[in-house]
Amino acid sequence: MSNKYLIVILRFHGDVLLTKPMLDNIKLNDSDSEIDLLVYKGTGSILEKEDSVSEIIEIEASSKENIYKKVKKEIGLWKKINTKNYDYAFFLTTQWRVVPISWSIGKAMKAAVDDKKRRKNLWIKSFSVIFPEALEKHIVQRNLLALESLGLKVFNENLTLNPKYLDIEYKTLCDSFPFLNQENSYCLIHPTSRREKKLWDTEKFGQLINHLLKKGLSVVITSGPDPHEISYVDDILGKADIVDKQVLNLAGKTSLLGLAALINGSKFFIGLDSVASHIAASVNKESITLFGPSNPVNWKPWSDKAKIICQEDLQKIEVDDVMVLVDEIHKQ
């Protein structure tokens, strides 16, 4: 009888992607295992095609429903979790909401990440073990500590998406957008982020595109589906000197899997500290990421091919700083 595992990661898209090394190592420990993810709605889509994932269970991050309906949904979630008969569970975020989820699992071995705000008996006694928070480690390494805390072995720290599904997605995109079939290579720019403090200046992005075009590179520019992100990309393109057929604007037009396929098909990637930079790492692509308030020790793209530029105030990063790294990549 196969063991059943649950990974609870109630954060953003990038955080969910960074659990992929956990999935791979669980399979290396236990090839017949069944692994479920419990995530906020929509954040697990980047892993929905992965063979190692049995089920992605989604819950709402927040709701405007009345308290009765909220409680009813939570009780429904606890009942579902209870019927799954998990053997192992890993809690990678520290909302109090996960405590009754842990109780509903029953006698499974359960590991939760440490948090100085949660060092109370109610939290500590709700799990089998508490493993250390990231501190000076990368989030990937912290996540793998969760496996070790319950006696599983870590065989590697690789972050790799299954290329099979990326190839299928890329062929579909090429059929829809002939631009991608051009012989000259393109770089992909994903200039948006959910947090305003992580955004670079649109004028500088426009100048950057001009420099890339002068080097004979085509550009594919993407964003999430939020209207504000699409408008942000339009603003950038309005400040660039674009000649027809040099830039393909796919802002809001691709899924996360489609974005991964596009990054995989590019010469290199440029973006901010967001899920897109982690996707670039997961497809082993040369990349340049602009870092602002986030700690790069914890959150830099998990790849030797990733180059980062760090300034707490992103606006202090100049276009020339980025172009120096572009030149390093372009000469390869």
TORKOL-4160 file (C-alpha; in steps of 0.2 Angstrom, whole numbers, padded with zeros to 4 digits, m for minus):
332
<pt num="1" X="0000" Y="0000" Z="0000"/>
<pt num="2" X="0007" Y="0017" Z="m0005"/>
<pt num="3" X="0011" Y="0031" Z="0007"/>
<pt num="4" X="0001" Y="0047" Z="0005"/>
<pt num="5" X="0009" Y="0064" Z="0007"/>
<pt num="6" X="0002" Y="0082" Z="0009"/>
<pt num="7" X="0011" Y="0098" Z="0006"/>
<pt num="8" X="0002" Y="0113" Z="0013"/>
<pt num="9" X="0009" Y="0129" Z="0005"/>
<pt num="10" X="m0003" Y="0144" Z="0007"/>
<pt num="11" X="0006" Y="0158" Z="m0002"/>
<pt num="12" X="0010" Y="0164" Z="m0020"/>
<pt num="13" X="0013" Y="0155" Z="m0036"/>
<pt num="14" X="0032" Y="0156" Z="m0034"/>
<pt num="15" X="0031" Y="0148" Z="m0017"/>
<pt num="16" X="0021" Y="0133" Z="m0024"/>
<pt num="17" X="0034" Y="0131" Z="m0038"/>
<pt num="18" X="0048" Y="0130" Z="m0025"/>
<pt num="19" X="0040" Y="0114" Z="m0018"/>
<pt num="20" X="0045" Y="0105" Z="m0034"/>
<pt num="21" X="0061" Y="0098" Z="m0027"/>
<pt num="22" X="0051" Y="0091" Z="m0012"/>
<pt num="23" X="0040" Y="0082" Z="m0024"/>
<pt num="24" X="0055" Y="0075" Z="m0033"/>
<pt num="25" X="0064" Y="0069" Z="m0018"/>
<pt num="26" X="0048" Y="0061" Z="m0010"/>
<pt num="27" X="0047" Y="0051" Z="m0026"/>
<pt num="28" X="0065" Y="0046" Z="m0025"/>
<pt num="29" X="0062" Y="0040" Z="m0007"/>
<pt num="30" X="0045" Y="0032" Z="m0011"/>
<pt num="31" X="0042" Y="0029" Z="m0029"/>
<pt num="32" X="0024" Y="0023" Z="m0026"/>
<pt num="33" X="0019" Y="0038" Z="m0016"/>
<pt num="34" X="0004" Y="0049" Z="m0019"/>
<pt num="35" X="0007" Y="0067" Z="m0016"/>
<pt num="36" X="m0006" Y="0081" Z="m0014"/>
<pt num="37" X="m0004" Y="0099" Z="m0013"/>
<pt num="38" X="m0015" Y="0111" Z="m0002"/>
<pt num="39" X="m0014" Y="0129" Z="m0010"/>
<pt num="40" X="m0023" Y="0145" Z="m0012"/>
<pt num="41" X="m0035" Y="0145" Z="m0027"/>
<pt num="42" X="m0025" Y="0147" Z="m0044"/>
<pt num="43" X="m0008" Y="0146" Z="m0036"/>
<pt num="44" X="m0004" Y="0128" Z="m0040"/>
<pt num="45" X="m0007" Y="0129" Z="m0059"/>
<pt num="46" X="0012" Y="0128" Z="m0063"/>
<pt num="47" X="0013" Y="0111" Z="m0056"/>
<pt num="48" X="m0004" Y="0104" Z="m0062"/>
<pt num="49" X="0004" Y="0094" Z="m0076"/>
<pt num="50" X="0018" Y="0086" Z="m0065"/>
<pt num="51" X="0017" Y="0067" Z="m0065"/>
<pt num="52" X="0022" Y="0067" Z="m0046"/>
<pt num="53" X="0006" Y="0077" Z="m0041"/>
<pt num="54" X="m0009" Y="0067" Z="m0037"/>
<pt num="55" X="m0021" Y="0081" Z="m0033"/>
<pt num="56" X="m0021" Y="0100" Z="m0030"/>
<pt num="57" X="m0033" Y="0104" Z="m0017"/>
<pt num="58" X="m0038" Y="0123" Z="m0018"/>
<pt num="59" X="m0045" Y="0134" Z="m0004"/>
<pt num="60" X="m0049" Y="0153" Z="m0005"/>
<pt num="61" X="m0036" Y="0165" Z="0003"/>
<pt num="62" X="m0050" Y="0176" Z="0009"/>
<pt num="63" X="m0068" Y="0177" Z="0006"/>
<pt num="64" X="m0082" Y="0190" Z="0008"/>
<pt num="65" X="m0095" Y="0177" Z="0013"/>
<pt num="66" X="m0103" Y="0177" Z="0030"/>
<pt num="67" X="m0095" Y="0168" Z="0044"/>
<pt num="68" X="m0107" Y="0154" Z="0043"/>
<pt num="69" X="m0103" Y="0150" Z="0025"/>
<pt num="70" X="m0084" Y="0152" Z="0029"/>
<pt num="71" X="m0085" Y="0139" Z="0044"/>
<pt num="72" X="m0095" Y="0127" Z="0033"/>
<pt num="73" X="m0082" Y="0127" Z="0020"/>
<pt num="74" X="m0068" Y="0125" Z="0032"/>
<pt num="75" X="m0077" Y="0110" Z="0040"/>
<pt num="76" X="m0079" Y="0103" Z="0023"/>
<pt num="77" X="m0060" Y="0104" Z="0020"/>
<pt num="78" X="m0056" Y="0096" Z="0036"/>
<pt num="79" X="m0068" Y="0081" Z="0032"/>
<pt num="80" X="m0060" Y="0079" Z="0015"/>
<pt num="81" X="m0042" Y="0080" Z="0022"/>
<pt num="82" X="m0047" Y="0067" Z="0036"/>
<pt num="83" X="m0054" Y="0055" Z="0022"/>
<pt num="84" X="m0037" Y="0055" Z="0013"/>
<pt num="85" X="m0028" Y="0045" Z="0026"/>
<pt num="86" X="m0011" Y="0054" Z="0024"/>
<pt num="87" X="0005" Y="0046" Z="0031"/>
<pt num="88" X="0015" Y="0062" Z="0030"/>
<pt num="89" X="0011" Y="0081" Z="0030"/>
<pt num="90" X="0022" Y="0096" Z="0028"/>
<pt num="91" X="0016" Y="0113" Z="0033"/>
<pt num="92" X="0027" Y="0127" Z="0024"/>
<pt num="93" X="0017" Y="0142" Z="0030"/>
<pt num="94" X="0012" Y="0147" Z="0048"/>
<pt num="95" X="m0006" Y="0154" Z="0047"/>
<pt num="96" X="m0016" Y="0148" Z="0062"/>
<pt num="97" X="m0028" Y="0142" Z="0049"/>
<pt num="98" X="m0017" Y="0126" Z="0046"/>
<pt num="99" X="m0019" Y="0120" Z="0065"/>
<pt num="100" X="m0036" Y="0113" Z="0063"/>
<pt num="101" X="m0031" Y="0106" Z="0046"/>
<pt num="102" X="m0017" Y="0097" Z="0055"/>
<pt num="103" X="m0029" Y="0090" Z="0068"/>
<pt num="104" X="m0040" Y="0084" Z="0054"/>
<pt num="105" X="m0026" Y="0073" Z="0047"/>
<pt num="106" X="m0025" Y="0063" Z="0062"/>
<pt num="107" X="m0010" Y="0052" Z="0066"/>
<pt num="108" X="0001" Y="0056" Z="0052"/>
<pt num="109" X="0018" Y="0062" Z="0054"/>
<pt num="110" X="0017" Y="0081" Z="0053"/>
<pt num="111" X="0031" Y="0094" Z="0051"/>
<pt num="112" X="0029" Y="0113" Z="0052"/>
<pt num="113" X="0041" Y="0127" Z="0049"/>
<pt num="114" X="0047" Y="0137" Z="0064"/>
<pt num="115" X="0040" Y="0154" Z="0067"/>
<pt num="116" X="0045" Y="0165" Z="0082"/>
<pt num="117" X="0027" Y="0172" Z="0082"/>
<pt num="118" X="0020" Y="0154" Z="0084"/>
<pt num="119" X="0031" Y="0147" Z="0098"/>
<pt num="120" X="0016" Y="0143" Z="0109"/>
<pt num="121" X="0010" Y="0126" Z="0115"/>
<pt num="122" X="m0006" Y="0126" Z="0103"/>
<pt num="123" X="0006" Y="0127" Z="0088"/>
<pt num="124" X="0020" Y="0116" Z="0094"/>
<pt num="125" X="0009" Y="0102" Z="0100"/>
<pt num="126" X="m0001" Y="0102" Z="0084"/>
<pt num="127" X="0013" Y="0094" Z="0074"/>
<pt num="128" X="0025" Y="0080" Z="0076"/>
<pt num="129" X="0041" Y="0091" Z="0073"/>
<pt num="130" X="0045" Y="0109" Z="0070"/>
<pt num="131" X="0059" Y="0112" Z="0057"/>
<pt num="132" X="0070" Y="0128" Z="0056"/>
<pt num="133" X="0064" Y="0143" Z="0046"/>
<pt num="134" X="0075" Y="0148" Z="0031"/>
<pt num="135" X="0087" Y="0161" Z="0040"/>
<pt num="136" X="0103" Y="0161" Z="0029"/>
<pt num="137" X="0097" Y="0146" Z="0018"/>
<pt num="138" X="0087" Y="0147" Z="0002"/>
<pt num="139" X="0068" Y="0143" Z="0003"/>
<pt num="140" X="0072" Y="0127" Z="m0007"/>
<pt num="141" X="0084" Y="0121" Z="0006"/>
<pt num="142" X="0072" Y="0125" Z="0020"/>
<pt num="143" X="0058" Y="0115" Z="0011"/>
<pt num="144" X="0070" Y="0100" Z="0010"/>
<pt num="145" X="0073" Y="0101" Z="0028"/>
<pt num="146" X="0055" Y="0097" Z="0031"/>
<pt num="147" X="0058" Y="0080" Z="0023"/>
<pt num="148" X="0073" Y="0077" Z="0033"/>
<pt num="149" X="0064" Y="0081" Z="0049"/>
<pt num="150" X="0053" Y="0066" Z="0046"/>
<pt num="151" X="0066" Y="0054" Z="0041"/>
<pt num="152" X="0066" Y="0056" Z="0022"/>
<pt num="153" X="0082" Y="0057" Z="0013"/>
<pt num="154" X="0087" Y="0072" Z="0001"/>
<pt num="155" X="0095" Y="0065" Z="m0014"/>
<pt num="156" X="0097" Y="0082" Z="m0024"/>
<pt num="157" X="0091" Y="0100" Z="m0023"/>
<pt num="158" X="0086" Y="0102" Z="m0041"/>
<pt num="159" X="0072" Y="0113" Z="m0047"/>
<pt num="160" X="0066" Y="0106" Z="m0063"/>
<pt num="161" X="0049" Y="0106" Z="m0072"/>
<pt num="162" X="0044" Y="0092" Z="m0083"/>
<pt num="163" X="0050" Y="0097" Z="m0101"/>
<pt num="164" X="0038" Y="0085" Z="m0110"/>
<pt num="165" X="0023" Y="0097" Z="m0106"/>
<pt num="166" X="0033" Y="0112" Z="m0110"/>
<pt num="167" X="0037" Y="0106" Z="m0127"/>
<pt num="168" X="0018" Y="0102" Z="m0131"/>
<pt num="169" X="0013" Y="0120" Z="m0124"/>
<pt num="170" X="0027" Y="0128" Z="m0135"/>
<pt num="171" X="0021" Y="0120" Z="m0151"/>
<pt num="172" X="0004" Y="0126" Z="m0148"/>
<pt num="173" X="0010" Y="0144" Z="m0144"/>
<pt num="174" X="0020" Y="0143" Z="m0160"/>
<pt num="175" X="0005" Y="0139" Z="m0170"/>
<pt num="176" X="m0005" Y="0153" Z="m0163"/>
<pt num="177" X="0010" Y="0166" Z="m0164"/>
<pt num="178" X="0021" Y="0164" Z="m0179"/>
<pt num="179" X="0032" Y="0177" Z="m0172"/>
<pt num="180" X="0040" Y="0163" Z="m0161"/>
<pt num="181" X="0045" Y="0153" Z="m0177"/>
<pt num="182" X="0057" Y="0167" Z="m0182"/>
<pt num="183" X="0075" Y="0161" Z="m0184"/>
<pt num="184" X="0082" Y="0176" Z="m0174"/>
<pt num="185" X="0081" Y="0172" Z="m0155"/>
<pt num="186" X="0071" Y="0182" Z="m0143"/>
<pt num="187" X="0073" Y="0186" Z="m0125"/>
<pt num="188" X="0058" Y="0186" Z="m0114"/>
<pt num="189" X="0054" Y="0200" Z="m0102"/>
<pt num="190" X="0042" Y="0198" Z="m0088"/>
<pt num="191" X="0041" Y="0216" Z="m0080"/>
<pt num="192" X="0027" Y="0214" Z="m0068"/>
<pt num="193" X="0025" Y="0210" Z="m0050"/>
<pt num="194" X="0011" Y="0209" Z="m0037"/>
<pt num="195" X="0020" Y="0221" Z="m0026"/>
<pt num="196" X="0023" Y="0239" Z="m0031"/>
<pt num="197" X="0039" Y="0240" Z="m0022"/>
<pt num="198" X="0046" Y="0226" Z="m0034"/>
<pt num="199" X="0042" Y="0236" Z="m0049"/>
<pt num="200" X="0055" Y="0244" Z="m0060"/>
<pt num="201" X="0052" Y="0261" Z="m0069"/>
<pt num="202" X="0043" Y="0259" Z="m0086"/>
<pt num="203" X="0054" Y="0272" Z="m0094"/>
<pt num="204" X="0069" Y="0261" Z="m0090"/>
<pt num="205" X="0061" Y="0245" Z="m0096"/>
<pt num="206" X="0057" Y="0255" Z="m0113"/>
<pt num="207" X="0075" Y="0260" Z="m0114"/>
<pt num="208" X="0081" Y="0242" Z="m0111"/>
<pt num="209" X="0070" Y="0235" Z="m0125"/>
<pt num="210" X="0078" Y="0248" Z="m0136"/>
<pt num="211" X="0095" Y="0242" Z="m0132"/>
<pt num="212" X="0090" Y="0224" Z="m0135"/>
<pt num="213" X="0083" Y="0228" Z="m0152"/>
<pt num="214" X="0098" Y="0237" Z="m0157"/>
<pt num="215" X="0108" Y="0221" Z="m0153"/>
<pt num="216" X="0097" Y="0211" Z="m0166"/>
<pt num="217" X="0087" Y="0202" Z="m0153"/>
<pt num="218" X="0068" Y="0201" Z="m0154"/>
<pt num="219" X="0058" Y="0203" Z="m0138"/>
<pt num="220" X="0043" Y="0193" Z="m0131"/>
<pt num="221" X="0035" Y="0203" Z="m0116"/>
<pt num="222" X="0023" Y="0195" Z="m0104"/>
<pt num="223" X="0012" Y="0198" Z="m0089"/>
<pt num="224" X="m0001" Y="0190" Z="m0078"/>
<pt num="225" X="m0020" Y="0192" Z="m0082"/>
<pt num="226" X="m0023" Y="0207" Z="m0070"/>
<pt num="227" X="m0028" Y="0223" Z="m0080"/>
<pt num="228" X="m0016" Y="0233" Z="m0071"/>
<pt num="229" X="m0001" Y="0222" Z="m0076"/>
<pt num="230" X="m0007" Y="0222" Z="m0094"/>
<pt num="231" X="m0009" Y="0241" Z="m0094"/>
<pt num="232" X="0009" Y="0242" Z="m0086"/>
<pt num="233" X="0016" Y="0233" Z="m0101"/>
<pt num="234" X="0007" Y="0244" Z="m0113"/>
<pt num="235" X="0015" Y="0259" Z="m0104"/>
<pt num="236" X="0032" Y="0251" Z="m0106"/>
<pt num="237" X="0029" Y="0248" Z="m0125"/>
<pt num="238" X="0023" Y="0265" Z="m0127"/>
<pt num="239" X="0040" Y="0271" Z="m0121"/>
<pt num="240" X="0050" Y="0260" Z="m0133"/>
<pt num="241" X="0055" Y="0263" Z="m0151"/>
<pt num="242" X="0048" Y="0248" Z="m0158"/>
<pt num="243" X="0049" Y="0243" Z="m0176"/>
<pt num="244" X="0036" Y="0231" Z="m0183"/>
<pt num="245" X="0039" Y="0212" Z="m0180"/>
<pt num="246" X="0052" Y="0215" Z="m0167"/>
<pt num="247" X="0042" Y="0214" Z="m0151"/>
<pt num="248" X="0028" Y="0201" Z="m0147"/>
<pt num="249" X="0016" Y="0207" Z="m0133"/>
<pt num="250" X="0008" Y="0192" Z="m0124"/>
<pt num="251" X="0004" Y="0202" Z="m0108"/>
<pt num="252" X="m0011" Y="0193" Z="m0100"/>
<pt num="253" X="m0012" Y="0180" Z="m0115"/>
<pt num="254" X="m0003" Y="0165" Z="m0107"/>
<pt num="255" X="m0005" Y="0152" Z="m0093"/>
<pt num="256" X="0009" Y="0150" Z="m0081"/>
<pt num="257" X="0013" Y="0134" Z="m0091"/>
<pt num="258" X="0013" Y="0144" Z="m0107"/>
<pt num="259" X="0025" Y="0157" Z="m0098"/>
<pt num="260" X="0036" Y="0142" Z="m0094"/>
<pt num="261" X="0036" Y="0136" Z="m0112"/>
<pt num="262" X="0040" Y="0153" Z="m0118"/>
<pt num="263" X="0054" Y="0156" Z="m0106"/>
<pt num="264" X="0061" Y="0139" Z="m0110"/>
<pt num="265" X="0061" Y="0143" Z="m0129"/>
<pt num="266" X="0070" Y="0160" Z="m0126"/>
<pt num="267" X="0088" Y="0164" Z="m0127"/>
<pt num="268" X="0087" Y="0172" Z="m0110"/>
<pt num="269" X="0075" Y="0180" Z="m0097"/>
<pt num="270" X="0074" Y="0197" Z="m0089"/>
<pt num="271" X="0062" Y="0200" Z="m0075"/>
<pt num="272" X="0059" Y="0205" Z="m0057"/>
<pt num="273" X="0058" Y="0195" Z="m0041"/>
<pt num="274" X="0042" Y="0185" Z="m0046"/>
<pt num="275" X="0036" Y="0168" Z="m0051"/>
<pt num="276" X="0043" Y="0171" Z="m0068"/>
<pt num="277" X="0061" Y="0172" Z="m0062"/>
<pt num="278" X="0059" Y="0155" Z="m0053"/>
<pt num="279" X="0051" Y="0148" Z="m0068"/>
<pt num="280" X="0067" Y="0153" Z="m0078"/>
<pt num="281" X="0077" Y="0143" Z="m0065"/>
<pt num="282" X="0066" Y="0128" Z="m0066"/>
<pt num="283" X="0069" Y="0127" Z="m0085"/>
<pt num="284" X="0088" Y="0130" Z="m0083"/>
<pt num="285" X="0088" Y="0146" Z="m0093"/>
<pt num="286" X="0100" Y="0161" Z="m0092"/>
<pt num="287" X="0092" Y="0175" Z="m0083"/>
<pt num="288" X="0093" Y="0192" Z="m0075"/>
<pt num="289" X="0083" Y="0196" Z="m0060"/>
<pt num="290" X="0081" Y="0214" Z="m0053"/>
<pt num="291" X="0079" Y="0212" Z="m0034"/>
<pt num="292" X="0072" Y="0225" Z="m0022"/>
<pt num="293" X="0065" Y="0223" Z="m0004"/>
<pt num="294" X="0066" Y="0204" Z="m0004"/>
<pt num="295" X="0081" Y="0194" Z="0003"/>
<pt num="296" X="0090" Y="0187" Z="m0011"/>
<pt num="297" X="0098" Y="0174" Z="0000"/>
<pt num="298" X="0081" Y="0166" Z="0003"/>
<pt num="299" X="0073" Y="0170" Z="m0014"/>
<pt num="300" X="0085" Y="0172" Z="m0028"/>
<pt num="301" X="0081" Y="0160" Z="m0043"/>
<pt num="302" X="0088" Y="0143" Z="m0039"/>
<pt num="303" X="0100" Y="0141" Z="m0053"/>
<pt num="304" X="0118" Y="0143" Z="m0057"/>
<pt num="305" X="0113" Y="0152" Z="m0073"/>
<pt num="306" X="0103" Y="0166" Z="m0063"/>
<pt num="307" X="0111" Y="0183" Z="m0062"/>
<pt num="308" X="0104" Y="0196" Z="m0050"/>
<pt num="309" X="0105" Y="0214" Z="m0047"/>
<pt num="310" X="0101" Y="0220" Z="m0030"/>
<pt num="311" X="0095" Y="0237" Z="m0024"/>
<pt num="312" X="0082" Y="0239" Z="m0010"/>
<pt num="313" X="0076" Y="0254" Z="m0020"/>
<pt num="314" X="0074" Y="0246" Z="m0037"/>
<pt num="315" X="0074" Y="0263" Z="m0045"/>
<pt num="316" X="0093" Y="0265" Z="m0042"/>
<pt num="317" X="0096" Y="0251" Z="m0054"/>
<pt num="318" X="0101" Y="0258" Z="m0071"/>
<pt num="319" X="0098" Y="0251" Z="m0088"/>
<pt num="320" X="0117" Y="0250" Z="m0091"/>
<pt num="321" X="0118" Y="0239" Z="m0076"/>
<pt num="322" X="0106" Y="0227" Z="m0084"/>
<pt num="323" X="0115" Y="0228" Z="m0101"/>
<pt num="324" X="0132" Y="0223" Z="m0094"/>
<pt num="325" X="0124" Y="0206" Z="m0089"/>
<pt num="326" X="0115" Y="0205" Z="m0106"/>
<pt num="327" X="0132" Y="0207" Z="m0115"/>
<pt num="328" X="0139" Y="0193" Z="m0104"/>
<pt num="329" X="0125" Y="0182" Z="m0109"/>
<pt num="330" X="0124" Y="0187" Z="m0127"/>
<pt num="331" X="0142" Y="0183" Z="m0130"/>
<pt num="332" X="0140" Y="0165" Z="m0125"/>
